[in-house]
Amino acid sequence: MSLRARWLQMLASQAGRAGLVSLTLGLVVLLWQPTDAGWWAARLLGAAALMLTASTLFLRPAPGRRPLHRIFGWAALAALVGHVTMTTAFQPVFWRWLSPAVPIEIVAGIVALLAFLVVLLVQRSRVIRRRLGPFASLSVHRTAGYLLMAAAAIHIALISGMIMLAAAALLAGLAFLLIEGLVRERHILRLVITLGLFVGAIAWLAMGSMAETRLASLRQAPIDHARFLHTDHTGLACAGCHHNFVDRTGSENCLTCHKRISVSETTRIDGMFHAFCSDCHRRDKQVGRKFGPIDDCNGCHGR
């Protein structure tokens, strides 16, 4: 092996390890944050799916190591199926989000799920492998794996209310693992094009010409009211929520105003209120006060 090849191999190995450590840090910070008792399973399974996927990509099939790659891959599939089941079956309010205005983090989660299906189809279907050929089959299998990891990391990092440290650690871990993949991957052009199209599509939906079309449908949709009673919040200063009392920005109903100004992913009404309310409830739980729902959709919208 040449000096350059050895140096690149060492770079890839160190980048991969740094990526796994950074992902672990981000997920530990995320799991440390309080949530509803019923939501822990979904959160744990989602975190496990991401870590197992990243580990599967890092532990590539090699003499004496192929079983680990396969074991981690099947474990990642089990965790992903559990996460999707817990989210969609036990949080039926979630389905209301599947509209043209679906949040970007949910789009990324759906892409991750579809990428896993591609990974499985290429790995299990002899017909597909025969038609593509061994070289193209391996290329598609690995490319879909990296797309899965990228989409899953972005899905978690962009969730409303995510603290900056966790999001930064997750995205840094993703960057390190992608560096590892780009250094070691022989099918680099297909990988770069696929990831570029994914990032471009996310940017187009969030900030490009499609953003206004998506959010116009959100502004026109009926308000999905939550169970909110002012009598449950009598111990709070009114200006803590009603900022318009202080900055004189408006006198209308909170939801009506925020719905009208939902013109970007950062100002959309559902994301802003989910982050605002859940952060307050999370702080109450941390200090031992009575608290409302944190991540539980049914806790607010299911009543």
C-alpha positions in Angstrom: 0.0 0.0 0.0 1.4 3.4 -1.0 2.0 6.2 1.5 -0.9 8.2 0.1 -3.3 5.2 0.4 -2.3 4.6 4.0 -2.7 8.3 4.8 -6.2 8.3 3.2 -7.2 5.2 5.1 -6.0 6.7 8.4 -7.9 9.9 7.6 -11.1 7.9 6.8 -10.8 5.9 10.0 -10.3 8.9 12.2 -13.1 10.8 10.6 -15.5 7.9 11.0 -14.6 7.6 14.7 -15.0 11.3 15.2 -18.4 11.1 13.5 -19.6 8.3 15.8 -18.4 10.2 18.9 -20.1 13.4 17.8 -23.3 11.7 17.0 -23.2 10.0 20.3 -22.7 13.3 22.1 -25.7 14.9 20.2 -28.0 12.0 21.0 -26.9 11.9 24.7 -27.7 15.6 25.0 -31.1 15.0 23.3 -32.0 12.0 25.5 -31.0 14.0 28.6 -33.8 16.5 27.8 -37.0 15.9 29.7 -40.0 14.6 27.7 -43.3 12.9 28.3 -43.2 9.4 29.7 -45.0 7.9 26.7 -42.6 9.6 24.2 -39.4 8.0 25.6 -39.8 4.8 23.5 -40.1 6.7 20.2 -37.2 9.0 21.1 -34.9 6.1 22.1 -35.8 4.0 19.1 -35.2 7.0 16.7 -31.8 7.6 18.3 -30.9 3.9 18.2 -31.8 3.8 14.5 -29.5 6.7 13.7 -26.5 5.3 15.7 -27.0 1.8 14.3 -27.1 3.1 10.8 -24.0 5.1 11.2 -22.2 2.1 12.8 -23.3 -0.1 9.9 -21.8 2.3 7.4 -18.6 2.5 9.4 -18.2 -1.3 9.9 -18.1 -2.1 6.2 -18.2 -5.8 5.2 -14.6 -7.2 5.4 -13.0 -10.5 6.1 -14.0 -11.4 9.7 -16.3 -8.4 10.0 -19.2 -9.0 7.6 -21.6 -10.4 10.4 -21.3 -7.1 12.4 -22.3 -5.1 9.3 -25.3 -7.3 8.8 -26.3 -7.5 12.5 -26.1 -3.7 12.9 -28.1 -3.2 9.7 -31.0 -5.5 10.8 -30.9 -3.9 14.3 -31.2 -0.4 12.7 -34.2 -1.6 10.6 -35.9 -3.0 13.8 -35.3 0.4 15.6 -36.6 2.4 12.6 -39.7 0.3 12.3 -40.3 0.7 16.1 -39.8 4.4 15.9 -42.2 4.9 12.9 -44.8 2.6 14.6 -44.6 4.5 17.9 -44.9 7.8 16.2 -47.7 7.1 13.7 -49.7 4.5 15.5 -49.7 5.9 19.0 -49.7 9.6 17.9 -52.5 9.6 15.4 -52.5 13.4 15.3 -49.2 13.1 13.5 -51.1 12.2 10.2 -52.5 15.8 10.1 -49.0 17.0 9.2 -49.0 15.0 5.9 -50.1 17.9 3.7 -48.3 20.2 1.2 -47.0 22.2 4.2 -45.4 19.2 5.9 -42.4 20.4 8.0 -39.0 19.9 6.5 -37.9 17.6 9.3 -40.8 15.2 8.5 -39.8 15.3 4.8 -36.2 14.3 5.8 -37.7 11.5 8.0 -39.7 10.2 5.0 -36.6 10.3 2.8 -34.7 8.3 5.4 -37.5 5.7 5.4 -37.5 5.4 1.6 -33.7 5.2 1.5 -33.9 2.2 3.9 -36.4 0.5 1.6 -33.9 0.9 -1.3 -31.1 -0.5 0.9 -33.2 -3.5 1.7 -34.5 -4.1 -1.9 -31.0 -4.0 -3.4 -29.6 -6.3 -0.6 -32.4 -8.8 -0.7 -33.7 -8.9 -4.3 -31.7 -11.2 -6.6 -33.7 -9.8 -9.5 -32.6 -6.2 -8.9 -29.0 -7.3 -8.3 -29.0 -9.3 -11.5 -30.4 -6.4 -13.6 -28.1 -3.8 -12.1 -25.0 -5.9 -12.0 -22.7 -6.4 -9.0 -20.9 -3.0 -9.3 -24.0 -0.9 -9.7 -25.9 -2.9 -7.0 -23.1 -2.2 -4.5 -23.0 1.5 -5.5 -26.8 1.9 -5.1 -26.8 0.0 -1.8 -24.0 2.1 -0.2 -25.4 5.4 -1.6 -28.8 4.7 -0.2 -27.2 3.9 3.1 -25.4 7.3 3.3 -28.6 9.1 2.1 -30.5 7.3 4.9 -28.0 8.5 7.5 -27.9 12.0 6.2 -31.7 12.3 6.1 -32.1 10.7 9.6 -29.6 13.1 11.2 -31.3 16.1 9.6 -34.7 14.8 10.6 -33.6 14.8 14.3 -31.5 18.0 14.2 -34.4 20.1 12.7 -37.1 19.0 15.2 -38.9 22.0 16.7 -37.3 23.0 20.1 -34.1 21.1 19.5 -31.3 22.7 21.5 -28.4 24.1 19.6 -25.7 21.8 21.2 -27.5 18.6 20.2 -28.2 19.9 16.7 -24.6 21.0 16.1 -23.2 17.7 17.4 -25.5 15.7 15.2 -24.7 17.7 12.1 -20.9 17.6 12.9 -21.1 13.9 13.3 -22.9 13.6 9.9 -20.2 15.7 8.3 -17.4 13.6 9.7 -19.1 10.3 8.6 -19.7 11.8 5.1 -16.0 12.7 4.9 -15.2 9.1 5.9 -17.5 7.8 3.2 -16.2 10.2 0.5 -12.6 9.2 1.2 -13.3 5.4 1.2 -16.1 5.2 -1.3 -15.2 4.0 -4.8 -18.6 5.1 -6.2 -18.0 8.7 -5.2 -19.8 10.4 -8.2 -23.1 8.7 -7.5 -22.9 9.5 -3.8 -22.1 13.2 -4.4 -24.9 13.6 -6.9 -27.4 11.8 -4.6 -26.5 13.9 -1.5 -26.4 17.1 -3.6 -29.9 16.4 -4.9 -31.2 15.7 -1.4 -29.7 18.9 0.0 -30.9 20.9 -3.0 -34.5 19.5 -2.6 -34.5 20.3 1.1 -33.3 23.9 0.4 -35.9 24.3 -2.4 -38.7 23.2 -0.1 -37.5 25.3 2.8 -36.2 28.5 1.2 -36.7 28.3 -2.6 -39.7 28.9 -4.8 -41.6 26.0 -3.4 -41.5 27.4 0.2 -44.2 30.0 -0.5 -46.5 27.5 -2.2 -46.2 25.1 0.7 -46.7 27.7 3.4 -49.6 29.3 1.6 -51.5 26.1 2.1 -50.6 26.2 5.8 -52.0 29.8 6.1 -55.2 28.7 4.4 -55.7 25.6 6.5 -58.0 25.6 9.5 -56.3 26.1 12.9 -55.6 22.8 14.6 -56.5 24.0 18.1 -54.7 22.6 21.1 -56.1 22.1 24.6 -55.0 25.4 26.2 -56.6 27.0 29.2 -55.5 30.3 30.7 -56.5 29.0 34.1 -53.6 26.5 33.8 -51.2 29.4 33.4 -52.2 31.9 36.0 -48.8 31.8 37.7 -47.1 33.2 34.6 -46.6 36.8 33.6 -48.9 37.6 30.6 -46.0 39.3 28.7 -44.1 36.1 28.7 -46.4 34.8 26.0 -48.2 38.0 24.8 -45.1 39.9 23.6 -47.5 42.3 21.7 -48.4 43.8 25.1 -44.8 45.0 25.2 -43.6 45.6 21.6 -47.0 46.8 20.3 -46.8 44.5 17.2 -50.5 43.7 17.1 -53.8 43.4 19.0 -55.4 40.4 17.4 -55.5 36.7 18.5 -52.1 35.0 18.8 -52.9 32.2 16.4 -54.5 34.4 13.8 -51.4 36.7 13.8 -48.8 33.9 13.8 -50.7 32.0 11.1 -50.5 35.1 8.8 -46.8 35.6 9.3 -45.9 32.0 8.6 -43.9 32.8 5.5 -40.8 30.7 6.1 -39.7 27.5 7.8 -38.4 29.5 10.8 -41.7 31.4 11.3 -44.3 28.7 10.6 -47.0 28.7 13.3 -46.7 25.0 14.2 -43.0 25.0 14.7 -42.9 28.3 16.7 -45.7 27.2 19.1 -44.4 23.7 19.5 -40.9 25.0 20.4 -42.3 27.7 22.6 -44.8 25.6 24.6 -42.7 22.5 24.9 -39.6 24.5 26.1 -41.7 26.1 28.8 -43.2 22.8 29.9 -39.7 21.2 29.8 -38.3 23.8 32.1 -41.3 23.3 34.5 -40.5 19.6 34.7 -36.8 20.2 35.3 -37.6 22.3 38.4 -40.3 20.0 39.7 -43.3 22.1 38.9 -46.6 20.9 37.4 -46.0 20.8 33.6 -48.0 20.3 30.4 -47.3 18.1 27.4 -43.7 18.4 26.1 -43.6 16.2 23.0 -46.8 14.2 23.2 -49.0 15.3 20.3 -52.1 13.7 21.8 -51.5 15.6 25.1 -52.6 18.8 23.4 -54.3 18.0 20.1 -55.9 14.7 21.0 -58.4 16.1 23.4 
